Amino acid sequence: MSLKWCPCPHCSTRSGGITGGLRPYLLEHFDALRGFYADAAERHLVVVLWWD
């Protein structure tokens, strides 16, 4: 899986993978999602997820 789109420091664009272990990578991304949903809830917004 290529992670060229990910701006976090745990994703290496040179190697195309996660560097420094999976835990810091997942924690950063889950924290970002949690912050996004908390902000949406505070603003009384609806978040819709859709995938095929």
N, C-alpha and C positions, 0 to 999 in steps of 0.2 A: 504494500500500500504506500503510495506516495503522499508525503505530508508537506509538500511545497507550499500549500495554502495556509498552513498554520503558523502564526506569528510567535508562538510561545518559545521560550529558550530551550525546551526539552525536545523539540523537533528539529532534526538536522536536515537541512536542505541538501547538504553534500552527500550524506549517506542514504537519504530517503527514508529514514526511520527515526525511532524514538531513542534519544540518548539520555543517560543518567537514570535509567530505571522507569518502570511503568507507574509506580506509585506517585511520584511528583507530577508526572504528566496528567494522570487521571484526577488528582486532587485539584490541580489548577483549572482543568476544564469543568469539573463538577462544581467548583466554587463559582466559576463564571456563570454557569447555568443557573445555579441557585440564586445568585445575585440578580440575574435577568428576570427570573420568575418572581422574586420578592418585589422588585421594582414594578413589574407589571401588575401584581396584586395590589400594591400600594396605590397605583394609579387607576385601579378598577378596570384594567384592560383584560381582554380575553386572548388567550394564546391557543392557537389551533395547530395541531401536529397532523401531518398527512404524509403518508408514504405508500408506495405501491410495491 
